[in-house]
Amino acid sequence: MSLPQRARARNQFWAVAAVGGVAIAVLTGTLGRMAEDFDKAALQREQVVVGNGLSSRVAEIGRQVVPQAVWDDAVVNLDNRFNRDWARDNIGTYLHVTDEFRFSWVLDAADRPIYGMDDGEDVPMSRFDKIAGPAARIVAEVREAEAVRTSTAAGPTTGPQSAIVANATDLIDGELFVLSATLVQPDFGTARITGRRAPVIVTGRVMDQAFIDSFSRRYMLEDAHLHMNDSRGETAQAHAGVSNPAGKNVATLDWMPQRAGDWLFRKFLPLTLALLAGMLALALIAYRKAHAATRAVVASEQRAVHVAYHDRLTGLGNREALDERIDRLLADARTDGARYALHCVDLDNFKEINDLSGHAVGDELLRIAGRRLRRLAGAADMCFRLGGDEFALLQPVTDEAEAAAYADRVLQALSKRFALSVGRLQLTASIGVSLSDPANPDAGDLLRRADLALFSSKREGRARVMLHDRDMDESVRRRRGLQDALRRDLRAGALTMVYQPQVDRNRALIGVEALVRWTSAEFGPVSPALFVPLAEESGMIEALGAFTLKRAFEDSLRWPGLKTAVNISAIQLRDPDFIARLITLATDTGVSPSGIELELTEGVLVDRGNGASQRLGELREAGFSIAIDDFGTGYSSLSYLSRFPIGKIKIDRSFVIDMGQSKSADALVSTIVQLGRSLNMRVIAEGVETPDQWLRLAAAGCNEFQGYLASRPVSAEAIDRIYAGEVVEVDGQDARYAPEYRLAAA
């Protein structure tokens, strides 16, 4: 090419580059303005939604008083005659303990206080003076509604009437309260108001940071907090005003708004730049075609090499690249004595995410996880994807402490929420770590030990780091020994069955859950938490399930009228011959299917491809009842509750244990009970160990209980004695809750 031609080519190139630069600037400015407008509109909508949500939450808190106010007993004890002890127990104490109200007051027909409790203590009537002003408007609103109802009533009312409630928010002594006023009235009409007006219950609940945290979780708000003044002029945050009954803003709820427009701007700007850069590249290729063709051949060769050693989804090195990298590093370690830690990382419950959201979302999650790990690794040739949801990182180290600290950083990086196309998702990871030995630079052994440590991490409960030690090798050998022993004992029928009583709120025995136990001649008693997963891994779960069903069916004949619950695994349900075998077993043993309850975990119902809906329908038609075990810990969904023939929900013990300790646990349990009632399903709580848990469950509406408080699992002979009318003492139980069998409960 001559010099003038080269000059013209350069000029053309720069002309195209200039046009591209102008286009980039214009589009960048346009996108930025669009993003800003979008964020403003989104902010306004978000503030309206949160404001409405705050109003709904205030009304919801007010409705919590209704069950205690709209009640014949309330009319009798607060209006017909004033019973101070009843008011203390059923208004003051109950609302303070159960619904977390700071204060509760009962006002008479003249709106004068006749009883008050503040922070769990009875208080003199003079203390109402500081509440009278803020509560005046809502009390007047209730009285107006009462007067309208009285004036429009055609005659005596025999049926229940809707509750009259008024709510507000206001400052009292520098604290922000949700105030409610609720009219006392009968529920089923067996009692009547005898005074000229009904009493009114006034309550107050503090809107503290715990209240705001709970509200922010419901509406997914970030950094939500209260200002005790009108701060809506601040521009950095979103705001929702909190007004008192007079309409004055006394506080402001602030939070960090979502900036979807800014996110879109950052997402599409690189695409725009890439598009224009591509146009410039095409122009350059057009005038240097021959040179580009040569470069394409070189690039093709490089891509072939890249594909051979890299994962296509994440761009990280693959297993071949890891093997080669370890070999090279350990070879160098022979001379320089360097040590390396190999971290095998596995994303917990990734399969369930794929099943629920689809493989496209799973791939999206893997790409983000790969980027986070790549940043931690620091160098591209120290981070790898081995396949599926398993990754590996190499780290130069001096000791185990340094490796453990690095693994903890990996856990923290993967525990942060993933912003996916379907929403924000949080998961955990399990990590196994092994350190190289310069005296024994064996790459295969390094990988084996890291995999073994990873296996131990997942077996110990996931979401943790495990460093390889010699005990793990011994654990593998012991695990193989356990598998052989379990196989022998299953063939010999050497396992045993125990049964845990299920009782109603009157301690009447209503059923038992069949549980398998194994005491090995070689290893002694083995926990079901160990040998059941062992049976699943080694292909013995079908034989174990068949043994459990046969023994449970045979023993159930000893207790006519009691339900016998038996656990069913996903593997059993997927077997196309399982239902036929189950019906045949019932026929052979003489068991009525109506006396058998099959317990399934929620995960069994998620995989739509396994025909679960059809098979459960066939079981229901055969007469078996279906229960969901450990409800709330898996993939709780109204869709499967309505789609599958489920007759019973079993509240997981983890929620029961947290009752009284965690507000969310109490709320979840109450929600599950109400959900079961609305769907006409029975609800039972498992893991009930203390009287407080029993009482809280009963207050939430739960009528069936199972746990050590009543009885730990016992032999069939012990159930025989209870069934015969004896009260059987069991270690760890509370004798006051010991199960009794009564004909009325059968």
ABEGO torsion letter per residue (X at the ends): XBAAAAAAAAAAAAAAAAAAAAAAAAAAAAAAAAAAAAAAAAAAAAAAAAAAAAAAAAAAAAAAAAAAABBAAAAAAAAABBBAAAAAAAAAAAAAAAAGBABBBBBBAAGBBABBBBGGBBBBAAAAAAAAAAAAAAAAAAAAAAAAAAAABABBBABBBBBBBBBBBBBBGGBBBBBBBBBBBBAAGABBBABABBBBBBBBBBBBAAAAAAAAAAAGBBGBBBBABBAAABAABBBBBBBBAAGBBABBBBBBBBBAAAAAAAAAAAAAAAAAAAAAAAAAAAABAAAAAAAAAAAAAAAAAAAAABBAAAGBBBAAAAAAAAAAAAAAAAAAGBBBBBBBBBBBGAAAAAAAAEAAAAAAAAAAAAAAAAAAAGBAAABBBAEEABBBBBBBBABAAAAAAAAAAAAAAAABBBBBAAEBBBBBBBBBBBBBBAABBBAAAAAAAAAAAAAAAAAAGEGBBBBBBAAAAAAAAAAAAAAAAAAAAAAAGABBBBBBBBBBAAGBBABBBBBBBBBBAAAEBBBAAAAAAAAAAAGAAAAAAAAAAAAAAAAAAABBGBBBBBBBBAAAAABAAAAAAAAAAAAAAGBBAAABBBBBBAAAAABAAAGAAAAAAAAAAAGBBBBBBGBGABBBBAAAAAABBBABBBBBAAAAAABGABAAAAAAAAAAAAAAAAAGBBBBBBGBABAAAAAAAAAAGBABBBEAAABBBBBAAAAAAAAAGBBBBBBGBBAAABBBBBAAAX
